[in-house]
Amino acid sequence: MTTEQILILDFGSQYTQLIARRVRELNVYCEIHPYNHIPPISHDVKGVILSGSPCSVRDDDAPMVHLAAFRHKMPLLGVCYGAQLMAHTSGGEVQPSAIREYGRAKLGTLNTQNTLLKGLEANTQVWMSHADTITSVPDNFQIIASTESVQVAAFQVENEPTYGIQFHPEVTHSTQGKMLLKNFVVDICGCSQNWTAESFVETTIADLKEKIGNDKVVMALSGGVDSSVAATLVHRAIGQNLYCIFVDNGLLRKDEFESVLESYQHLGLNIKGVDAKDQFYKALEGLTDPEAKRKAIGRTFIEVFDQEAHLIEGVDWLGQGTIYPDVIESVSVKGPSATIKSHHNVGGLPDFMKLKVVEPLNTLFKDEVRTVGKTLGLPDAILKRHPFPGPGLAIRILGDITAEKVHILQEVDALYINGLKKYGLYDQVWQAGAILLPIQSVGVMGDERTYERVVALRAVTSVDGMTADWAHLPYEFLADISNEIINRVKGVNRVVYDISSKPPATIEWE
């Protein structure tokens, strides 16, 4: 089954994923591809958007694409760098801005008769972020919007649906940016806005039935949203031919192994729980480097999972809960991105497993996964569960891992998460967790001097985890939870709260 789509070519902009999110919010499917790895263009592609870029079109090694492959064949919209690329390659002039144009601006001159700008208000606010500016355009480029300092804020090539804008409609600071994108995607490209959670479920289940047939699929579940929704989709397609494995790596939250198994059994999934705590603790013994810990956990998980999978006869497929940001982050404009941290979903499958991979969610963002899960009828306990890292508490314990440290952090984490729920704060937060620091501090309990551990509490708000702000939790809550942790968890005498945003900090500490 085919789906009409918008193709987004990525030139390295920090906002490229936001363009995709805004298009999908219009119920139109879209895909992001690096400008230098463009897939074959099928008749399902209704239009192309060129992203921004940190580069300059005047650089010798500036990212370039042959626009002739798209012009006169389908509508084209260049955003910032994309607009400058259109002008530059058509004979226009792009020069460094007198001052770097970054921040809010007003479209003082606006041709609302133009389809792209239809419905936009005079002096509508837009977001600029560019060091270059288009100083002149070819004769067949019609200027359709200007700001006080940017004459060519938007243009259309005469007699063709080719447009360029020097601002970013995808960011919320462009107050009518979504309307502009709707004008392009719906009115200019003619997309029918029929890509919904219901249509995704129907299409995906049909595709899975056709792809897998009567084969068997084995899948590791974590209790999280992604693997749960992926497993439910596969289960709807092939029933009991899906075999699920839930591994207790000794790094889960308090009582999580038992509660997750119970929740999956209520969903009718064919699941087996495996206690492998000792194997993971042994593999982690003495390791302090975050990446070394991640690799040890990944390696041990594969060993345990492979052993369990071999107990099932005739398995051909491995199911995974990979989602779209995982895929995008594993392919960048100039080859693989610099490793911030290894990802547990993309890559890493050893040759000896010899299984075909099925990833039913690899075109969805996290919030879309939740919407699909709701359509499938999954309970809120799973759908609203905060993201939890694949390596578990190992990357929330800075330094080496011991069973004693895991126990301390599990107790702290349980008090923290339950406290958020008790205060009605849990659903307001994207992700929360406690971190055990590799330091001790002096304290006083009663009349005695203590020298015990420090824990940091972390809570962030976000839409998809790509960027995040620290959550402004009430002081009353922080005071109560700090007091409760220190009084009830032996070995902790100090609690601190992390007030860093992403970027520059990551959500997890390791």
URLIN-V567616 format. One line per field, one symbol per residue. ss: DSSP state (H for helix, E for strand, L for the rest). A space follows every 50 residues. Layout:
BEGIN
ss: ???
END
This chain:
BEGIN
ss: LLLLEEEEEELLLLLHHHHHHHHHHLLLEEEEEELLLLLLLLLLEEEEEE LLLLLLLLLLLLLLLLHHHLLLLLEEEEELHHHHHHHHHLLLEEEEEEEE EEEEEELLEELLLLHHHLLLLLLLEEEEEEEEEEEELLLLEEEEEELLLL LLLEEEELLLLEEEELELLLLLLLLLHHHHHHHHHHHHLLLLLLLLHHHH HHHHHHHHHHHHLLLEEEEELLLLHHHHHHHHHHHHHHHHHEEEEEEELL LLLLLHHHHHHHHHHHLLLLEEEEELHHHHHHHHLLLLLHHHHHHHHHHH HHHHHHHHHLLLLLEEEEELLLLHHHHHHLLELLELLLLLLLLLLLLLLL HHHLLEEELLLLLLLHHHHHHHHHHHLLLHHHHLLLLLLLLHHHHLELLL LLHHHHHHHHHHHHHHHHHHHHLLLHHHLLEEEEEEEEEEEEEEELLEEE EEEEEEEEEEELLLLLLEEELLLLHHHHHHHHHHHHHHLLLEEEEEELLL LELLLLLLLL
END
